[in-house]
Amino acid sequence: MTSRVGVAGLGVIGARVAQRLTEGAEGLTLVAVASGDQRKAERTLAEIGARVPVVSPDALAAQCDVIVECAPTQAFSGIAEPALRAGRILVTVSAAALIEHMEMVDLARANGGRIIMATGALLGLDAVRAAALGEIFSVTMITRKPPRSLRGAPHLATIGVDVDALTKPQMLFDGSARDGARGFPANVNVAAALALAGVGADRTRLQIWADPGLERNTHTIKVDADSARFEMTIENVPSAEKPGTGRITALSVIAALEGLTSPLKIGS
């Protein structure tokens, strides 16, 4: 059986997902996309050779079995709500938005829908989820990014820092994952995903650094639990189009999507 897939948002991540589906993915077929900029979306579809219509989020929910949400944070609810109300599967990396809209989980439960949070630019979520079945004592995440990857974050205006003027590493934030997601909504979906997998947004500690000496977006997570103690670091290559988004993020969404229909699924 083939699942009908819709992609909401055709930016760096959505365009790559749509391209993969157009090239061919077992058990999956792209049938429509949604975008806040129809003309740009149509140009992108033409570039990747996808012959599908650009529709509204409501139409996407009506036509598709699976909706891949790749839109800006502020568009999350408008895409997720109709999809989950229709009992669809929603694949997303917008953990920061979901933390602010946990009512979407109740909506999915009430209508037979499902939310799949792709791993995105992080690692080790399987281990964190497993540890959470026991007792986790602490979870800490340290994010270090080149200054260009942090441009435009609301928290920078609050603290009065021009990241492009930095000549040495500077810590920009030290607090909960919930507050970090609010201050850096386009940068810390990874921390929000970690929080959802483990001890929640208020108990997950987060540090964010701007480091002029780095070329890659780097995340280190440290977990202390009754079942294991572990520390992991990932260094992501920034995408050329949007430095704050690592190249691996789109690949993670594709992997999650293909895992829905693959006869072999690796990882919990």
PyMOL commands that set and color helices and strands:
alter all, ss='L'
color gray80, all
select helices_A, chain A and resi 12-23+38-48+57-63+73-85+95-100+103-111+125-132+147-150+154-159+163-165+177-183+189-197+247-258
alter helices_A, ss='H'
color red, helices_A
select strands_A, chain A and resi 3-8+28-34+54-55+66-69+89-92+114-117+136-145+170-176+204-210+217-225+229-236
alter strands_A, ss='S'
color yellow, strands_A
deselect
rebuild
show_as cartoon
